[in-house]
Amino acid sequence: MSTSDIARPATLDAASLRELIDSGRAPRLLDVRTPAEFETSHIPGSYNVPLDLLKEHREELRNHLDEDVVLVCRSGARASQAGQALAGVGLPNLKVLNGGIMAWQAANAPIKQGAPRWDLERQVRLVAGSIVLVSVLGSVFVPQLKWVAGFIGAGLTFAAVTNTCAMGMLLGKLPYNRGASCDLDTIVGQLREGTGGRA
């Protein structure tokens, strides 16, 4: 397998995924968003496997994913990272939902709604924007604070270029973004028993 194959998992659009599900040939759907985002809304039948947990335990998870797998996140970025991690351990038939849950909702496809919470990207915008605003305002009194705003700007630029986000990974570990079923044993049990978010 070449490096380019690992770097770019195949994509599947919302209409094609819906067609597969409706025809009874549903792939295994892994939603790699935080448990809080998953609880807010998800595709019925999907399994919540947060990206950080998937990356850390990809070898163990690989043993329970021997069928077609479609990775889902908010827009496709985190799912692509998950695809790279799983492709690196030799998972065949791996695809990323193009446009993520946003594209799925835009297609008016079935969705399971829960209690609304802020998604991780919105939380990053709030925290980064707040730090920059406070730094700029504070720099009137303490000029060195302008460098904090510069550091955040550099971090956001790096996040865009590398398609990763350290602040998002840190925020994802907060209790607000975690759920009770966010450990490896629970997820493996759900995958083994076929009891994802099917309710």
NUTORZA-877095 format. One record per residue (C-alpha): residue in one letter; chain; x, y, z. Coordinates in steps of 0.001 Angstrom, whole numbers, always signed. Example, Ala and Ser with C-alpha at 12.3 -4.5 7.8 and 13.67 -1.06 7.14 Angstrom:
2
{sefi A,A,{+12300,-4500,+7800}}
{sefi S,A,{+13670,-1060,+7140}}
***
This chain:
199
{sefi M,A,{+0,+0,+0}}
{sefi S,A,{+1485,+3329,-1025}}
{sefi T,A,{+1728,+6415,+1159}}
{sefi S,A,{-766,+8236,-1058}}
{sefi D,A,{-3348,+5478,-447}}
{sefi I,A,{-2948,+5942,+3297}}
{sefi A,A,{-3046,+9740,+3047}}
{sefi R,A,{-6371,+9930,+1188}}
{sefi P,A,{-9139,+7525,+2131}}
{sefi A,A,{-11897,+7151,-462}}
{sefi T,A,{-15015,+9254,+23}}
{sefi L,A,{-18703,+8460,-212}}
{sefi D,A,{-21404,+11092,-644}}
{sefi A,A,{-24530,+11289,+1510}}
{sefi A,A,{-26862,+10109,-1273}}
{sefi S,A,{-24760,+6985,-1949}}
{sefi L,A,{-24529,+6161,+1761}}
{sefi R,A,{-28277,+6564,+2169}}
{sefi E,A,{-28835,+4270,-812}}
{sefi L,A,{-26623,+1593,+770}}
{sefi I,A,{-28448,+1865,+4097}}
{sefi D,A,{-31903,+1805,+2485}}
{sefi S,A,{-30986,-1265,+416}}
{sefi G,A,{-29977,-3219,+3528}}
{sefi R,A,{-26260,-3125,+2670}}
{sefi A,A,{-25313,-621,+5368}}
{sefi P,A,{-21589,-347,+6057}}
{sefi R,A,{-20271,-60,+9597}}
{sefi L,A,{-20613,+3654,+10432}}
{sefi L,A,{-17998,+5045,+12827}}
{sefi D,A,{-18684,+8580,+14044}}
{sefi V,A,{-15365,+10012,+15250}}
{sefi R,A,{-16761,+13195,+16826}}
{sefi T,A,{-16802,+13737,+20585}}
{sefi P,A,{-19475,+11906,+22604}}
{sefi A,A,{-21219,+15244,+23220}}
{sefi E,A,{-21431,+15956,+19481}}
{sefi F,A,{-22612,+12386,+18860}}
{sefi E,A,{-25327,+12692,+21512}}
{sefi T,A,{-26569,+15913,+19888}}
{sefi S,A,{-27172,+14240,+16512}}
{sefi H,A,{-25956,+11197,+14655}}
{sefi I,A,{-26825,+8843,+11834}}
{sefi P,A,{-28985,+6004,+13189}}
{sefi G,A,{-26916,+2838,+13456}}
{sefi S,A,{-23578,+4595,+13823}}
{sefi Y,A,{-21004,+3877,+16525}}
{sefi N,A,{-19280,+6657,+18424}}
{sefi V,A,{-15504,+6126,+18399}}
{sefi P,A,{-13903,+9513,+19240}}
{sefi L,A,{-10896,+10349,+17092}}
{sefi D,A,{-8365,+10437,+19943}}
{sefi L,A,{-9493,+7016,+21190}}
{sefi L,A,{-9480,+5609,+17644}}
{sefi K,A,{-5929,+6827,+17020}}
{sefi E,A,{-4682,+5473,+20346}}
{sefi H,A,{-6352,+2054,+19979}}
{sefi R,A,{-6506,+1547,+16218}}
{sefi E,A,{-4856,-1885,+16421}}
{sefi E,A,{-7469,-3211,+18884}}
{sefi L,A,{-10332,-1628,+16948}}
{sefi R,A,{-9010,-3061,+13666}}
{sefi N,A,{-9796,-6563,+14953}}
{sefi H,A,{-13502,-5665,+15168}}
{sefi L,A,{-13779,-3903,+11797}}
{sefi D,A,{-13461,-6520,+9067}}
{sefi E,A,{-16308,-5187,+6925}}
{sefi D,A,{-17017,-2021,+4940}}
{sefi V,A,{-16475,+1036,+7146}}
{sefi V,A,{-17623,+4619,+6610}}
{sefi L,A,{-16119,+7283,+8876}}
{sefi V,A,{-18238,+10282,+9885}}
{sefi C,A,{-17459,+13588,+11595}}
{sefi R,A,{-18859,+17108,+11360}}
{sefi S,A,{-17347,+18091,+8005}}
{sefi G,A,{-14973,+15305,+6975}}
{sefi A,A,{-11656,+16552,+8406}}
{sefi R,A,{-11540,+14376,+11542}}
{sefi A,A,{-12918,+11411,+9602}}
{sefi S,A,{-10032,+11769,+7126}}
{sefi Q,A,{-7554,+11667,+10035}}
{sefi A,A,{-9305,+8548,+11340}}
{sefi G,A,{-9105,+7064,+7853}}
{sefi Q,A,{-5358,+7608,+7746}}
{sefi A,A,{-4975,+5946,+11149}}
{sefi L,A,{-7071,+2896,+10213}}
{sefi A,A,{-5556,+2576,+6743}}
{sefi G,A,{-2175,+2458,+8459}}
{sefi V,A,{-3207,-792,+10189}}
{sefi G,A,{-4488,-2322,+6951}}
{sefi L,A,{-8253,-1840,+7175}}
{sefi P,A,{-9818,-2566,+3758}}
{sefi N,A,{-12975,-1011,+2292}}
{sefi L,A,{-12578,+2240,+4210}}
{sefi K,A,{-14450,+5402,+3188}}
{sefi V,A,{-15089,+8886,+4592}}
{sefi L,A,{-18534,+10501,+4400}}
{sefi N,A,{-17879,+13492,+2143}}
{sefi G,A,{-19039,+16648,+3952}}
{sefi G,A,{-19702,+14719,+7166}}
{sefi I,A,{-22851,+14977,+9257}}
{sefi M,A,{-23480,+18452,+7803}}
{sefi A,A,{-23833,+16969,+4298}}
{sefi W,A,{-25999,+14154,+5692}}
{sefi Q,A,{-28352,+16670,+7317}}
{sefi A,A,{-28361,+18870,+4189}}
{sefi A,A,{-29557,+15832,+2214}}
{sefi N,A,{-32511,+15488,+4649}}
{sefi A,A,{-31338,+11983,+5510}}
{sefi P,A,{-32528,+10297,+8731}}
{sefi I,A,{-30892,+11668,+11860}}
{sefi K,A,{-31245,+10843,+15539}}
{sefi Q,A,{-31490,+14059,+17543}}
{sefi G,A,{-30528,+14439,+21193}}
{sefi A,A,{-29879,+17284,+23586}}
{sefi P,A,{-28263,+20181,+21702}}
{sefi R,A,{-24635,+20991,+22525}}
{sefi W,A,{-21970,+23084,+20879}}
{sefi D,A,{-19880,+21137,+18390}}
{sefi L,A,{-16120,+21072,+18848}}
{sefi E,A,{-15349,+23506,+16019}}
{sefi R,A,{-17664,+26108,+17542}}
{sefi Q,A,{-15966,+25656,+20921}}
{sefi V,A,{-12549,+26212,+19305}}
{sefi R,A,{-13787,+29446,+17690}}
{sefi L,A,{-15137,+30660,+21053}}
{sefi V,A,{-11970,+29877,+23024}}
{sefi A,A,{-9539,+31142,+20360}}
{sefi G,A,{-11577,+34289,+19732}}
{sefi S,A,{-11887,+35000,+23454}}
{sefi I,A,{-8150,+34606,+24037}}
{sefi V,A,{-7339,+36906,+21101}}
{sefi L,A,{-9890,+39517,+22205}}
{sefi V,A,{-8694,+39558,+25828}}
{sefi S,A,{-5048,+39667,+24687}}
{sefi V,A,{-5599,+42593,+22334}}
{sefi L,A,{-7622,+44538,+24906}}
{sefi G,A,{-5130,+43708,+27662}}
{sefi S,A,{-2199,+44778,+25485}}
{sefi V,A,{-3320,+48387,+26041}}
{sefi F,A,{-2058,+47974,+29615}}
{sefi V,A,{+501,+45171,+29151}}
{sefi P,A,{+1968,+45460,+25615}}
{sefi Q,A,{+3504,+41961,+25735}}
{sefi L,A,{-1,+40412,+25651}}
{sefi K,A,{-96,+41067,+21907}}
{sefi W,A,{+2192,+38040,+21566}}
{sefi V,A,{-501,+35797,+23058}}
{sefi A,A,{-2840,+36886,+20254}}
{sefi G,A,{-26,+36249,+17758}}
{sefi F,A,{+585,+32779,+19205}}
{sefi I,A,{-3107,+31883,+18854}}
{sefi G,A,{-3089,+33185,+15266}}
{sefi A,A,{-24,+31081,+14482}}
{sefi G,A,{-1667,+28044,+16073}}
{sefi L,A,{-4812,+28487,+13986}}
{sefi T,A,{-2714,+28888,+10828}}
{sefi F,A,{-782,+25711,+11665}}
{sefi A,A,{-4088,+23908,+12337}}
{sefi A,A,{-5404,+24909,+8916}}
{sefi V,A,{-2217,+23903,+7070}}
{sefi T,A,{-1878,+20524,+8817}}
{sefi N,A,{-5622,+19825,+9125}}
{sefi T,A,{-5166,+19165,+12849}}
{sefi C,A,{-6141,+21231,+15863}}
{sefi A,A,{-4351,+20963,+19192}}
{sefi M,A,{-6926,+23219,+20859}}
{sefi G,A,{-9738,+21015,+19534}}
{sefi M,A,{-8004,+17900,+20864}}
{sefi L,A,{-7634,+19520,+24288}}
{sefi L,A,{-11240,+20728,+24355}}
{sefi G,A,{-12377,+17254,+23307}}
{sefi K,A,{-10990,+15886,+26582}}
{sefi L,A,{-13121,+18186,+28761}}
{sefi P,A,{-15965,+16519,+30708}}
{sefi Y,A,{-18488,+18568,+28681}}
{sefi N,A,{-17373,+16714,+25548}}
{sefi R,A,{-17074,+13260,+27084}}
{sefi G,A,{-19770,+10710,+27706}}
{sefi A,A,{-20183,+7618,+29825}}
{sefi S,A,{-19624,+5263,+26872}}
{sefi C,A,{-16313,+6746,+25796}}
{sefi D,A,{-13949,+3948,+26835}}
{sefi L,A,{-12409,+1250,+24663}}
{sefi D,A,{-14150,-1701,+26363}}
{sefi T,A,{-17619,-188,+25891}}
{sefi I,A,{-16942,+637,+22243}}
{sefi V,A,{-15502,-2807,+21473}}
{sefi G,A,{-18538,-4396,+23168}}
{sefi Q,A,{-20895,-2323,+21010}}
{sefi L,A,{-18978,-3234,+17856}}
{sefi R,A,{-18983,-6926,+18785}}
{sefi E,A,{-22710,-6960,+19609}}
{sefi G,A,{-23778,-4636,+16798}}
{sefi T,A,{-25405,-2166,+19206}}
{sefi G,A,{-24321,+1230,+17896}}
{sefi G,A,{-26602,+4251,+17965}}
{sefi R,A,{-29404,+2200,+16426}}
{sefi A,A,{-32148,+3441,+18706}}
***
